[in-house]
Amino acid sequence: MIFLALALSLPIISLQHSISSEEEDTVNKVSQAFKDSYKVAPDAVDMLASVFTQAENYECARNQEDCKAWKSWTVFVGLSTRGINCDETPENELCQRAIDLQGTTKKVSHRDIIQALSNIGGGVGENDVKLINDMRAAVANYICYKEPEKCHVIRKLVDAEDEGEVAIKDY
């Protein structure tokens, strides 16, 4: 799961880690998978992504250390699904949230934003990632049951996340 990894891969990256070109390619592939899936099945992708939003809400409401990490996940997913590039629309709310998460007021590139989100997302524990993967699988199964015609889109996104998670673990 890459940043969902990123949808679900981020939690493996340390907070001080500068991502390699291979990791950047992996994150970009997952981001593109979110964007492509959202074009075809926005409601289904939103439902799948809500797993991260709910995790963020839960952890932040309990003032947990990983609150900021979960916020980075939801911002990444939002930027990816909507195809937002912060170089082109720096005033976008999600771009501003990403910059706020970094704790900076200086202008930063979209690439730097994604790298920072990846690093911050590393604060989610590995056990939490496994549990979120289980929840994500259950949501994907529900979507496939309710909308079989969109199942291939959701499965392709989940596969991209899984491949990304494996790739990130190997770096």
N, C-alpha and C positions, 0 to 999 in steps of 0.2 A: 504494500500500500504506500504509495509514494507520498507525497506531501498530502495525501488526502489525508500521503507522502507523502509527501508530500504526500498524497492522499494517501501517501502514507509512508513516506520514507524518512522524513526529517528527523524523527526522534533519535536516530542513530548518530547524527552528526554532532560533534561537540560544539559548545558555544563559541570557542575561539578558533574554530576550524575555517580555513579559507578553502572554499570548494574548488576542486580540480576541474579541468575542462571536461573530463568524463562525467563527473557528478553534475556539472552544469548542463551537459547534453541530456543526461537522464532527467533532470528536473524540467528542462525545456520540453522533453517528450511527454512527460506527465501533464505539464501545463497545456500542451497542445491537445492531448487526449481529452482533458476537461472541456476545452474550448470547442472541439469538434463534437463531442457528445452533447454539449449544451445547445448547440445549433439544432440538433435533431430531436432531443428529448429534454427540454429545459425543466419541466416539472419533475421528471424522474431524477435528473442530476441534482436539482435542488433538494429533493428528498434524501438522496444519498449523502449529499454534503451536510445535511442537517445533523447528521451523527456528530460531526465535528463541532457544530454550533452548540449542540446540547452538551457536549463534553466541556466546551469552553464555559458555558453558563454555569454548569454544575461546579467545576473546579474553581472558578472565580467567585461564585457565591460563598464557597467555603474558604476563601482566601488561601488557596493552596499555592505552593511554590511554582507549579507548572501552569498557572493561569496565563501568564504572558506567552508561554510556549503554545498553548491552545489558541490564543488570539492570533498568533502568527500563522497557524494552520488555516484558520477561517479566512484570514486576509488573503493568503496565498490562493486558496480555492476560489474566493470571490474575484480576485484579479484574473485568474486563469479562465474561469467559466465565462466571464464577461469580455475576455480578450482585451483587458485594459493594460496599456503600456504607460507607465508613469513618466516616461520621457515626453510622451505626447500630451498627456493630461495630468500634470502634476497636482492640479487642484482637486482631482477626483478624491472623494471621501475615503476610498480604500487606500489610495496612495498616501493620503495624509495619515491614516491609521498606521500604515506600514512605517512611515517616517517617525511617527510618535513612538512606536514600539522600539525603534532604534535609539530613541533618546537624543536625537540630534535636531538642530534647526537649520543646518546647512543643506544646500541642494545636493541631492544624491541621484545617481543614475538608476534606471529601472533594473539593470543588472545588479547593482549594489543592493538595491532593495530586496531582490529575490535572494541574493546570497545572505543578507541579514536575516530574512525570514527563515531561511534554511537553518542558519545557525541558532536562532532563537528557538525554533521548533524542536531542536535537539534536547530541549528541556523536558520533553514528554518521555516518561519511562518506558522501557521496552515491554514490561508487562501490560501497561496501559495500551500500547500499540496492539498487542495481541488481542486484548479484549475488544478494542475498537474494530479490529479486523473482523471479529466474530459478529459484532453488531452490523457492520457494513455488509457482510455476507447475508445476514438475515434481511436487511432492507433490500438488497439486490434481489433476493428470492421473492420478496413480496412484490416488488415492481414487476418482475418477470411473470408472476402469477396474474397480476392485475392487467398488465399491458404486454402480452407476449410479443407483439410486433416491435416493441422497443427493447426487448430483452437483449438482443445482440449488441445494441449500443452500450447498454449498462455493463454487460459482461466484458466488452472490449475495454471500457474504462477501468473496470476492476482489474483486468489482466495487465493493463499498462501500469497501474499502481503497484501491483504485485511484482512485476518485472523490475520496476524502478526501485522498489524496496530491496530486492535481492541485489541489484547492481550497487546500490548505495552501501549495503552491508559489506560488499566486496572491496570497497575503496579504502 
